[in-house]
Amino acid sequence: MTNKIYYLASCDTCRKIIKSLPNPDRLEFHDIRQDPITAIELEEMHSLSGTYEALFSKKAQLYKSMDLKNKSLTEPDFKKYILEHYTFLSRPVFILDDKIYIGNSQKNIIEVIKALS
């Protein structure tokens, strides 16, 4: 399995994180706006994370504008929304040596930097 980052090139937070990474040449970069994630890629992320909800961004503008916070979303719903629009994927997602790191929390990014060092 390739070490990979799923990110949004237009996202300032993603760009800042990428700049801070040691050995970025060890990563395959996947801009989810230019190249939407496939069902197979999402399944790989799901198998590593255990849930679609863990991969789902509740910070997305669409989440608010579609009033999804007032709906009871199920695992199939999370999967459907992530596949429908890139903004629903919590970013960035790193897959490093069969381990997944989801989102931009400081703890997560420290672990990613350790894994890449």
C-alpha positions in Angstrom: 0.0 0.0 0.0 1.2 3.5 -0.9 1.6 6.2 1.7 -1.1 8.6 0.7 -2.6 12.0 1.6 -6.1 12.9 0.6 -6.4 16.7 0.8 -7.8 19.8 -0.8 -5.3 21.9 -2.6 -7.4 25.1 -2.0 -7.5 24.5 1.8 -5.1 26.7 3.7 -5.0 24.3 6.6 -4.1 21.4 4.3 -1.4 23.5 2.6 0.1 24.5 6.0 0.1 20.9 7.2 1.8 19.7 4.0 4.5 22.4 4.3 5.3 21.1 7.9 5.7 17.5 6.8 9.1 15.8 6.8 9.8 13.7 3.6 6.7 14.7 1.7 8.3 12.9 -1.3 7.3 9.7 0.4 3.6 10.5 -0.1 1.3 10.2 -3.0 -0.8 13.3 -3.1 -4.6 13.1 -4.0 -6.4 16.4 -4.4 -10.0 15.3 -3.7 -11.5 18.2 -5.7 -9.5 17.5 -8.9 -9.8 13.8 -8.5 -12.8 12.7 -6.4 -12.4 9.7 -4.2 -13.8 6.5 -5.5 -16.0 4.0 -3.7 -12.9 1.6 -3.5 -10.7 4.3 -1.9 -13.5 5.1 0.6 -13.8 1.4 1.4 -10.1 1.3 2.1 -10.4 4.3 4.4 -13.4 2.7 6.1 -11.6 -0.6 6.7 -8.8 1.3 8.5 -11.0 3.7 10.4 -13.9 1.4 11.3 -16.7 3.9 10.5 -17.8 6.3 7.8 -18.7 8.8 10.5 -15.0 9.0 11.5 -14.3 10.1 8.0 -17.2 12.6 7.8 -16.7 16.3 8.3 -19.4 18.0 10.4 -17.5 21.3 9.8 -18.4 21.4 6.1 -20.5 24.3 4.9 -22.8 21.9 3.2 -23.4 20.1 6.4 -24.9 23.3 7.9 -26.7 24.5 4.7 -28.3 21.1 4.2 -29.4 21.1 7.9 -27.8 17.6 8.4 -27.1 18.3 12.0 -30.8 18.0 12.7 -31.0 14.6 11.0 -30.1 11.2 12.3 -27.4 10.1 9.9 -26.6 6.4 9.6 -23.4 4.8 8.3 -24.8 4.5 4.8 -25.8 8.2 4.9 -22.2 9.2 5.8 -20.8 7.0 3.0 -23.3 8.5 0.5 -22.5 12.1 1.4 -18.8 11.6 1.3 -19.0 10.0 -2.2 -21.4 12.8 -3.4 -19.3 15.7 -2.4 -15.6 16.1 -1.5 -16.3 18.6 1.2 -17.8 15.9 3.4 -14.4 14.1 3.8 -12.7 15.2 7.0 -9.3 16.5 5.8 -6.6 15.7 5.4 -6.7 11.9 5.5 -3.3 10.2 5.6 -2.8 6.5 5.0 0.7 5.6 6.2 1.9 2.0 6.5 -1.7 0.6 6.8 -2.6 3.1 9.5 -5.1 6.0 9.0 -4.9 9.5 10.4 -8.1 11.6 9.9 -8.4 15.3 10.2 -6.2 18.2 11.3 -6.0 18.0 15.1 -2.6 18.8 16.5 -2.3 15.3 18.0 -3.0 13.7 14.7 -0.5 15.9 12.8 2.2 15.2 15.4 1.6 11.4 14.9 1.8 11.9 11.1 5.1 13.8 11.4 6.5 11.0 13.6 5.4 8.3 11.1 7.0 10.2 8.2 10.3 11.0 10.0 
